[in-house]
Each structure stands twice: as structure tokens, then as C-alpha cells.
Amino acid sequence: MPRQLSETDRAVLAALCREYIEGRRVAAPATPDEILVELRARGIDLDVDALRARLRHLCAEYGVEEDRPDVMRAELVKRLDEDGWVEQWSRAQHESHHNPFERLQESTHRLLEHIQARGMIAGIGVIAAVAVVAIVVFWSNDDSPGPEPNANRYVIDPDEMTNAHGVVKYCTGTDIAGQQRADVDAFNRLYKPKGLEMELVELHRNADQELEKFTRYQRTGENACDVLYSDVIWTAYLVRNGWLFDLSRYFKERRQGDFVPTMLEAATIGEKTWGIPKQADAGLLFYRRDRVGQAPTTWQALYEQARTGRLRYQGLDYEGLTVNFLEIALAAGAEDIVTPEGKANINQKPAREALQFMVDGVRHAAPYQVVVQSEDENTAAFAKGRADFMRNWLPYAKKVLDLNPRLAGKVAITRLPSWSGGGRGSILGGHILVIPRLSENRGAALKAVDFLSSRKIVKRDATRFLLPPALSELWKDPDVQRVMPSVLKDAVFNATLRPRVSNYQDVSRAIYTNVNNALRGDVEPEEALDLANDQMNQALEASSPP
């Protein structure tokens, strides 16, 4: 007897071929995202990694050889179609609208005869075909919901904001500066009298721990967040796991065209808009104008002026080091660290030169302590006069420095330097507002997103809390220009996105772990990037579709 396919495998096959079964004029195999949407609509909860594993296994069962994921999916559909079950399933789906259970046995019998006559591979197609017919009939039963065209269940209609009421849980990191609480209070002053209230939920101070906690909520099905203040690097991960509502309709009808382009790109996966940008960011160079006078314009000049350990940056093994390293590597001429084909490309020549440059600068331009320092330690050292230069983010660092009266008028800010004879590198930071599918109050959640990303609130965040706006036109606002340095605008609008891969955290870990080891002197720079490249590829292969 041939191997029995599980119910989940049958559902995966059905979703994969959905457009062919429905007779679309221009049909294509479903993407992993589309498959996940259909599976969840049927109560089957897979994450993206589990789905890819099943698709790879099914491809192997049907004799589909290893190739690009999209090619493998197309070949799998072709094999199934050649075996005849797509046509039979389409017919069964049409007939089932009239009398599904009366047709089930007849359709299955016809399909078995047809496939057995053609001698399918190891009998697998027989099982798949029978299962597919049964699933179509079951799904067409009047007692169960039918297929949802275009996955409308996970697209929020902007009209749902009308008369929204209840409590909206707004999940963020730890609200150190008070900006999130101010946003919540402003919302409640306006809407609480109308029956709509926002509640602040602080997940964690550390961004990685924040994401881990949110992930745990999604996997356990706990409705803890109606809106998430999501880091720009999380979008692909959240979307690939099927955890977000599609905000494309709201964006097209209400918000199109008014955001910093790279911020909007960070919120877009597969031509769909999954979040609304709120704040952008990019790294800057802080320096003591009373000590160094003219700011250095190249990294080489900066390291020369900072001799005797007067430079601080984020050298701890965490995401901050990935950003710091990439800023210098891009300036030195590095290209995509993940290729369009999904392959690691970190051990290229400009990246090796950048890392060697950073390693040579430890104990000279920067003290050895930098290898265990993040933004907090950098700012504290700079504020105490232990550094003349500091690479950091504006919102947190400037707020802390402004509270130190001894530094009044002594600190200046400029763009990160260029590479001597090369270019300049800037990495995009910031946050977008997303709505988890577990939200039970999606209309109210969208109302909250609409408010939190509004011009008035984003401007207030910029002028009061120094948070760079994701709304393009606010950079022309005189009030914003008074507090927001023009060099930051240049950095934000010319910033590069980090790789939009579903397990970016693993890719980044491969980078910052090995770069940190090189900075510590535990491994040579070239070997560190070789190791990083291998580990990145392992992570990318584990997450690549199907």
C-alpha cells in the first residue's frame, strides 16, 4: 500500500493549486504566504518553516528535483496536473455545489481509475488525488465555510473604523522616554468619551526579548496585542509566519504616497502593505566641538583623530554591532550582503577591508571596552567626557546629553563619515505599526493605527521626543526643522534596508557574533567573515521557500 498523506499535506496540496482548481485564466502556484492564509482559514496552524519543510518533502515524494523554490512549486503543480487530479478536483468542486456527498464516491472512483491507468509514481498521486476530492467536498458542505477569495478575511476594510469601541492593547518596548504613554494619553483624551480606549503594554526593554515575547503570544494564541510598534527589521518574519493583517486597502484608500520611501518599503512584502510607518531613524556621529573643532569627513580621518581611545560605538555582540559594521562596509563599497537569490554575500572584499579597519582601530581609536558596549554605555561614557566621538541614534542619545548642563553648547552632530575614496553608508532604523491577526477588535486597532501615524501625533513625537518622522512632508515643517538636524534627514532618506528575510535575526546573529569575535582578537577578520557567511547561508537555507 502507498504511504498515506496526512490531512495537512492534503490541505497544502489543495492550497498550492488553488488558482488552477478555480480555473483562473492566468494561474500560478500559490506562494507560501498564500498557502498559510488558506490553511489558517481552515483551522490548520503552521508556521512558515513547517510549511516549507512539508513542501520540500512533497516535492521529494513526487520526484521534483532541487531547484529554486518557485521552480519547485511550479513543477510540483505540473506533476499533479499531469496526473489528472486538478481537472477532476475542479469538476468535483463544481458538482459539489449541488449535492456534494452524493458526488463524492463517484468522483473519487473515477479519479482512482484514471490515475491507476496512468501508473503514477509510487501510488502517491492516488492518495493525494483521493484526498483532494474529499477535501473539496468537505469544504463545500453547507455546514462549513467556503473558500475565501483573495483572503479577504485578513484584509481590514477602512470602514471598520467607524463606530469602533472597546479597548485597544498597544504593544511596544519599554517606554523609557515617555513617548508611548503620551501617545496613549492623547488617544484616550479624544476617544475614551466615545467608548474607545487604548491600553499601553510594554513588552521588554531589549528589542530581541520584545520580539521573542510577541512571538510567544502568537504561537500560544494569546490575544495580548491589538497593535504592535514593530521594528522595521521584523516585517518579513511576522508576515512569513502569517501573524499580521493586510493593511493594503487602508493604505491605498487613506494613506498612499506620504511616507519616507525606504520606510514604506520596510512595511511592504509581496506587493502588500502590512504596516504603517511611524518613525524612521539612522545613525549619526556625535562629537565634542570644544575639543576637536572640525568634524572628520572620512572614517580614516575619524579613526586618526580619535587615537588614544576617544571613539565609542556599539561593539557588543547584538543587532547594534551588525548595523555599525554594515555602515562602514557599505561606505567601503560592499554590495548586498544577501543576494537577490537568497545567498549570503558577507565575505566580499569591501566588507573584509571594513572589518580589518575596525579591528585595527580597537585599543587605538576605540578602547577595548567597546566590544561589550551598547547605546547606553556609549552615551554614559560620552556624557562623562571619556570620548570625543560617538556613533549613536539621535532620539535617545541627544535626549540624555541635553540633560547634562556641563555639555551645553559643546556637542555637535553630523552624518556618518564617508570611506576615503569611496562612498557613505547609512542603515535604516525605525518602527512601523502593525495589527496582529489574533486581535479581536480589528476595527478599533486600525483606528489606533490611523491616529498613531497621523500627522499631528508624528509631528508631536518629532518636536517633543526627537523621533524622526516617517511622514515625508513633516521634514519640511519649520517646527520639525528647528529640532531635527538636516544631516539626519539626509541619512534617513539615503538609508539602506537590512535584508528583508524571514529569519533576519539568525542572519544578523551570524554577523554580529563573528564580527565581535574579530574585534576581541579571537579570530582573524577574514576567517570571521568566512564563518559568518557559512552561518548566514545555513540560516537562509533553513528559511528559504517553498
N, C-alpha and C positions, 0 to 999 in steps of 0.2 A: 504493500500500500504506500502511496506517496505521502510525504510529510504534510500534516495538517497546518494550514495557515491560521494564525491567531485572528481574533476578531479585529484587533488593532491593525494588523498587517492588511487585512481586507479593506478596512476603512482608509488606510494610507493609499492603497492602490486606487480606490474609488476617487479620492480627492485629487490624486495625481492626474487622473484622466478626466476630470470634471468637464472641461470645455469640450472635449471630444464626445463625451456622453450626451451633453446637451445640444450637440450639433452646431456649435459655433462656426460661422463661416470661415473665420481665421482663428484657428485653435492653437493653443500652445500648452505644453505640460505645466502644471501648477508649480509655482515656486514653493520653497519651504515655508515661507510666511503664509501663503495662501492655503497650504495644506494644514498648517497649525490652526488657522482660523476655522476651517471646516471641521477639523477634529474636535476643537473645543465646543463648537456649536452642537456636536453630537455627544458631549459629555466625556470625551476622551482627552485627558490632560497629559500631554507630552511636552517636554522642553525641547529646544531646538537640537541639542546634542543627541538626545534619544531618537528624535526623528531622523537625523542624518544617519545614525547607526542602522536604523531599520531600512532606510533606503539603500544604503550600501549593501546590506545583507540581501535584500530583494534583488538588487542588480546582480549580485553573485549567483543567486539561485536561477536567474533567467539567462545566465551566460553573458551578461553585459560586462565588457572589459573596462578596466580602469581608464578614465579619461577625465576631461573637465567635468565638473558636476552637472552643468546644464546639458552637456552632450550625453552624459549617462542617463539623465532623466528622460531626455528625448528618445534615446534608444530603448529604454525600458517600455515607454508607451508604445513605441513602434512594434516591439516584440508582442506585447499584449494585444495590440490591434490586429497584427497578422494572425494571431491565434483565434481571432474571431469574436472575442468576448465583448469588445467595445460596441460593436454593432448589435449584438444580442442584448447587452445591457440597456442600450438606448431604446430598443424595441420593448424590452420588459418595463422600462420606466414609463413609456407612453401607455402601454396596456394597463399598467398598474393603477393609472388614474381612474379606470373604470371598475375593475374588480381585481385587486392585487393578489389576494390569496388564491383565487380560482386560477390565475395565470402562473403562479409560482412554479408548481410542479411541471407544467407543460414547458415553460421557458427553460427551466433547469434541464429537463430531459433532452430538449432539442440541442441545447448548448453542449451537453455532455457528448451526444452523438457526433456533433460537428467537430469538437476538439479531438475526441478519440480517433476519429477518422484521419485526422491530420498528424497524429503521433507527436504530441507536444513533449517538450523537454522534461524528462523525469516525472511526468504527470503533474508537475507543479501548476501548470496552466489550468488543468481541470479543476483543481481545488480552488484556485483564485477565481476562475470564471463562475463556478457554482456559488462561491461566497459572495461575489459581486452581485449576481442576480438576486440573491437572498437579501442583501443589504439594501438594494434599490427598492425592493418590495416593502421591506420593513420601514424604510424612511418615508415611503409614500402612503403608509397607513394613516387613516384619518385620525387615529389616536395619538399620533406623534407629529411634531412639526416638520414641515418640508424643508428642502434646502433653502438657504438664504442667499439670493442673488447678490453678488458684489459685497458680500459680508457686511450688509447694512447694520447688522446687529452691533458692530463695533465701530460705527461711524456716528458721531454725535451731531444731530441736527441743531443748528444755532437757535432755532425756535424753542428748543427745550429750556433755554434760559428764562423764558417768560414765566413769571409767577413761581420761579424756583423758591423753595423754602427748606427749612431744616438746618442741619449742622454740616459744615464742610471741614474736614480734617486736612490741614495744610502741613505736610511733612517737609522738614528742612534739616540742615545740620544744626549744630549748636549756635544759637543766635548771640554771638559774642558782642557785636556792635549795637544790637537793639533794632536793627533794620526790619527784621521779620515781624517782631512784635508791633512796630509802628505800622507796618502794612496791615496786619490783622486788626489793630485798633481802628484804623481808618475805614476798613471794610465794615466792621461792626457798627461804627457810628452811622454809616449810611444805610445799611441793610437790616440790622437787628430789629429796628422798629417794624420792618416789613416781614419779619418771620424767618430771616435768613442770617445765620451766624457762622463765623469762621473760628476754628479752634487750632492753635499752633501746636504741632507735635514735633519736638526736637529729637532727631534720631541719634546723632552722635557727633562729637566734635571732629573726629577723624573721618575724612571722606570715604576711605576704604571701608571702615566699620559702618558708616552710614549706608553704603550700598549693600553691604552684607546683611544688615538688619532689614532693609527693604526687601531684599531677595528672599529672606526667610519668611516674611509676611506673604509674599506671592506664592511661595511653594506650599505653605500651610493653608492658604486660602483665607487668611485673616484680613478683614476689611479695615486696615489701620490707617490708610491714606486715601483721600479723595483727590488730592493734588500733590505732586512731588516737585520740589525745587531741584531739578536734576542737572548734574554736571554735564557739560557738553560732550564729554567722552563716553557717557553711558548710553546714548541713544540706541546705537546698534545692538548692544547687549539686551536692552529692555524690549526692543522691537522683535529681535530674533526669538526671544522666549515667549512672545505673544502676550505681553503684560500690559500693553498700552492701547487706549482708544485712538482711533484715527481722527485727527483734527483737520483733515484736508478741507472738508466742506466749510467749517467755520473760517478757516484761513482764507479760502477763496472768496467767500461772501463778505467777510468783515475786515480782514487784516492784510490783504495782499500788497506786497511791494514796499513796505515801510521799515524794513529791518536791515541791519548790517548784513551784507551778502553772506559772509562766512558763518555768521550766527544762524541764518536761515538754512544754510547748507548743513549745519550741525544738527538741525531739527528734522532733516529730510532723509528718508531712507526709501529707496524704491519708488521715487516719484510721489510719495505720500508725505504729508506733513504730520508728524507725530507729537509735536510740541510747539509752544510759542515762546520765542526768545524773550528773556527779561533783562539780563545783564551780560555784557561782554567783558573781556579783560585781556591784558597782555603784559608781559614782564617789562620792567623799566630799570634803569640804572640810577640809583641814589648816590649822591656824592657830597662831601663837605667842601663847599665853595670857599670857606675861610682857610682851608688847608691846601687845596690842590689848584684853586683858581680855575683854569680852563679844563673842561671835561675832555677826556681822551675820546677820539673818534674811531679807533680800531681796538680790537681785542688785544692785539700785541702791545699797543701803547698803554692800554689799561693795566695789563699784567706788569709792564715795566714800571709804571708809576706806583703800582701797589706793592712793590717789593718791600720786604720786611713784614709781610703778612697783613696788609691793610685792606684786603678784599674779602667780602663774605658773600656766599651764595648757598643754595640749597644742595648740599652734598650727601645728605643722608640717603640710605637706600629705600626710597619711596618715590611716588609719582613726581614729586618736585625735582628730583635729580634727572629723571627722564626728560622733563621739559628743559632744564638748564643745559643738559648735554645737547639736545636737539637744536637749541637756539644757536649754539656755536657751530655745530655740524652743518646746519643749513647755511649759515653765513659762509662757511668754508667751501660750500658748493655741493653738499650732499643732496641727492635726489630722493624720491620716495623710499622710505625705509621698509614699506610693504608695497610690492609691485601691484599693478592692476590685476595680475594673475593670482594674487594672494600669496606670493612668496616673500620670505624675509630678504632684506637688502641692507642690513645694517653695517656689514663689514666692507663697505666701499671705501675708496681711498680718502675722500674728504672727511668721512667720519673717523677714520683711523688718525688722520692728522689732528682733528679736533680733540680726540681723547688724549693723544700724546701731549698736546699742548696743555690740556688741563692737568694731566699727571705731572708734567714738568713744573707747573705752577704751584702745586701743593708744597707747603713749607717755604715758599718764596713769595708769590703774590698772595696766597691764601694760607692761613695757618692750618696745621694738620687737623685741628678740631672741626674743620668744615665738613669732614666726612661723616660726622654724626649730627649735623645741624640742619634744621628746617627753618621755615619763615620766622617762627617765634625766637629762636636762638640768634638768628641773624640780626633781627631788629633790636633785640636787647643789647647785643654787642655794639651795634652801630650807635644806639642811643647813648651808651656809656662812653663813647669816644674811642672804642677799641678798633675801629675800622674807619677808613676814609671813603671806601666804595662799598656798595651793596646792591646786588641784583635782587629785586623783590617785586611784589604786586602793589599797586597803588592803594587800594581801599584799606587794607589792614595796616600796612607799614606807615603810610602818611598819617593816619589817624593816631597811631601810637606816638610817632615822632612829634606831632603837633602838640601833644600833651606835655612835652618836655620843654620847659621855658629856657633851659640852657642852650637849646638848639635853634631858638628863634632867629630866623634870617640867615642861618648858616647852612641849610640843606637845600640842594637843588636837584632837579630831576631831568633826565634826558633819555632818549631812546637807547636801546642796547647798541653797542658798537658794531661796526662792520668788520669783516675779516680783511686783513691787509691784502690788497689786490683782488678782493672778492666782493661778496655781497653782504646782506644783512639778514638775520634770521629772527622771526617772531612767531611764537606759538600761541594759538587762540585758547583763552580760558573763558570762563563764564558759565551761565546757567540758563536753562530753558524750563518752562512749566509744562508738565505732562500729567495726564489723567490715567491712573491705573484702571484696568478693566474690572477689578474687584470692587470699584466704587459703586455703592448702591444709590448714589444721588448724583448722577452724571450731569444733569441739567444745572444743578447748583454748583457742581465742580467747574463746569465751563463758565458759569457766571463769575466764579472766583478767578479763573484764569484771565478772563476778559478784564476784570478790574485790576489784577496784579500786574498785567502787562500794558495797562493803559498809559497814555502819555503823562497824565498828571502824576501817577504813582512812580513811574520810572524816572521822571524828572526829579521828584522829591528824593528818591533814592540816590540820584546823582549829586544833587546840591547839598543834601544833608549828610549822606553817608559815603560820598565819594565812590559810588558804584557806577562804573562806566555804562552808559545806556546802550541797549541793543537796538533801540529805535534810531534810525539814521538821522532823521531831521533834528533830533534833540542836540546833536553835536553842533548845530548852527544856532542854538538858543543862547542868547547873551548870558543868562543866569548860569547855564551849564558851562559855558566857555570860561567864566570867571573862576571856577573851581577845578575844572578839568584841563590839565595841561595839553596843549596841542600835540606834543610829542606822543601822548597816549593815543590820541585819535589816529595818528599815522601808524602806530604799532598795531592797533586793533584792526584797522581797515586793510592792513597788509599782512595780517597774521595767517599762519598756515594751520590747517586742521591736523590733529593727530589721526592716525589710521582709524577709519571707521569700520572696525571688525568687531564681531560679536563678543569675542573674549579679549578685548583690548587690555584688560587688567593683567592677563597672563603674558601678553606680548610686552607690555611695559615692564612687568616684573623681570623678564629676561634681560631687558636693557639696564634698568637701574641696579639690579643685583651685580651684574658683571662690571658695569662702569664704576660702581662703588668699590668693588674688589681691586680694580685697577688704581683708583685714587688712593687706596690704602697701601698699595705697593705689594699686594698679594699675588698679582698676576700681571704680565706684560700687556700693554694696551691692545696689541694685535691679537693675542690669544683671547683676551676678554671679549673682543667683538666677534671672534670666531665662535666662542661659546654662546654668546648672545644670539648670534644668527641661527645656530643649531636649535637652541631652545625656542626661539621665535617660530621657526619652521614646525617644530613639534606642536606648539600651541595652535598655529594656523591650520595645520593638517587635521588636528582634532576637531576644529570648529568649522572647517570648510564644508559647504553643501555638497551632495544633495541636502 
